[in-house]
Amino acid sequence: MTVVGPDQLVFRDFPGRSTADPFEAGGRGESTSRQVVIEHVETRSPHRHPHSEEVVYVVAGRGRVWLDGTFHEVGPGTWYRIPAGTPHATMAHAGERMSLVCFFPHDDFSSNIEELDLLLDG
């Protein structure tokens, strides 16, 4: 069992978001997870996960998730599932700061993310 407190999280910046892997120091398991913070930005590039689906829970904040060309409104308590390989991006509404928890049934996040060369308007 691994227990990780909020003071142990190390956030890294990606386009339009900051993420932390709570279990990074504990070695690889059979899955990965991310805590993600999204601030409002005017434009953002989507990404995809070629090797697994992603399950997302919105902890706080309001915004929109872009899934392969369509926007969907999301807010606290919303869950969404993104099929493997599907281009997507979550964008916070103006004045909002979103907090997400993301789950991947894949053991290596760094080999399971591809940033896409496309800009979405916030």
C-alpha positions as CSV (number, residue, x, y, z in Angstrom):
1,M,0.0,0.0,0.0
2,T,1.2,3.5,-0.8
3,V,-0.1,6.6,0.8
4,V,0.8,10.1,-0.6
5,G,0.0,13.4,1.0
6,P,-0.7,16.7,-0.9
7,D,2.7,18.1,0.2
8,Q,4.5,15.2,-1.6
9,L,3.1,16.0,-5.0
10,V,5.5,17.4,-7.6
11,F,3.6,19.2,-10.5
12,R,5.0,19.4,-14.0
13,D,3.8,21.8,-16.6
14,F,2.2,20.6,-19.9
15,P,0.5,22.8,-22.5
16,G,-2.5,24.3,-20.7
17,R,-2.2,22.3,-17.5
18,S,-0.1,21.2,-14.6
19,T,0.0,17.5,-13.5
20,A,1.4,15.4,-10.7
21,D,1.7,11.6,-10.5
22,P,1.0,10.8,-6.8
23,F,2.7,7.4,-7.1
24,E,5.8,8.4,-9.2
25,A,8.2,7.8,-6.3
26,G,6.7,4.5,-5.4
27,G,7.7,2.8,-8.7
28,R,5.5,1.5,-11.5
29,G,2.3,-0.4,-10.8
30,E,-0.3,-1.8,-13.2
31,S,-2.0,1.6,-13.7
32,T,-1.2,5.3,-13.4
33,S,-3.1,8.3,-12.2
34,R,-2.6,12.1,-12.3
35,Q,-3.8,15.0,-10.3
36,V,-4.4,17.9,-12.8
37,V,-4.8,21.6,-12.3
38,I,-6.2,23.6,-15.3
39,E,-6.3,27.4,-15.3
40,H,-8.2,29.4,-18.0
41,V,-6.2,30.0,-21.1
42,E,-7.2,31.5,-24.5
43,T,-6.0,28.6,-26.6
44,R,-4.9,25.0,-25.8
45,S,-3.6,22.0,-27.7
46,P,-5.3,18.7,-27.3
47,H,-3.5,15.4,-26.7
48,R,-4.3,11.7,-26.8
49,H,-3.4,8.5,-25.0
50,P,-2.6,5.8,-27.6
51,H,-2.4,2.8,-25.2
52,S,-5.3,3.1,-22.9
53,E,-8.6,4.9,-22.1
54,E,-8.6,7.7,-19.5
55,V,-11.2,8.1,-16.8
56,V,-11.6,11.6,-15.4
57,Y,-13.3,12.9,-12.3
58,V,-13.8,16.7,-11.9
59,V,-13.1,17.6,-8.3
60,A,-13.5,21.4,-8.6
61,G,-14.1,24.1,-11.2
62,R,-16.1,24.4,-14.3
63,G,-15.2,24.2,-18.0
64,R,-15.5,22.2,-21.1
65,V,-14.0,19.0,-22.4
66,W,-13.3,18.7,-26.1
67,L,-13.6,15.1,-27.2
68,D,-12.6,14.5,-30.9
69,G,-14.3,17.7,-32.2
70,T,-17.2,18.2,-29.7
71,F,-17.3,20.3,-26.6
72,H,-19.1,19.0,-23.4
73,E,-19.8,21.1,-20.3
74,V,-18.3,19.7,-17.1
75,G,-18.2,20.7,-13.4
76,P,-17.6,19.3,-9.9
77,G,-18.8,15.7,-9.6
78,T,-18.7,15.1,-13.4
79,W,-17.1,11.8,-14.6
80,Y,-16.0,11.2,-18.2
81,R,-14.3,8.3,-20.0
82,I,-12.1,8.9,-23.0
83,P,-11.5,6.0,-25.3
84,A,-7.8,5.1,-26.2
85,G,-6.5,7.2,-29.0
86,T,-9.2,9.9,-28.8
87,P,-8.0,13.5,-29.1
88,H,-9.2,15.5,-26.1
89,A,-8.5,18.6,-23.9
90,T,-10.2,20.0,-20.9
91,M,-10.5,23.8,-20.7
92,A,-11.5,25.9,-17.7
93,H,-14.0,28.7,-18.1
94,A,-12.8,32.2,-17.6
95,G,-12.3,32.9,-13.9
96,E,-12.3,29.2,-13.0
97,R,-9.5,26.9,-11.8
98,M,-10.2,23.2,-12.4
99,S,-8.9,20.3,-10.4
100,L,-9.2,16.8,-12.0
101,V,-8.2,13.3,-11.0
102,C,-7.3,11.1,-14.0
103,F,-6.9,7.3,-14.1
104,F,-5.2,5.2,-16.8
105,P,-5.1,1.4,-16.9
106,H,-1.6,1.6,-18.3
107,D,1.7,1.4,-16.3
108,D,3.8,4.1,-18.0
109,F,2.3,7.6,-18.5
110,S,5.3,9.0,-20.4
111,S,4.8,6.4,-23.2
112,N,1.0,6.9,-23.2
113,I,0.7,10.6,-24.1
114,E,0.9,12.4,-27.5
115,E,0.5,16.2,-27.7
116,L,-1.2,17.2,-30.9
117,D,-0.4,20.0,-33.2
118,L,-3.8,21.8,-33.1
119,L,-5.1,24.8,-31.2
120,L,-8.5,25.0,-29.6
121,D,-10.1,28.4,-28.5
122,G,-10.8,28.7,-24.8
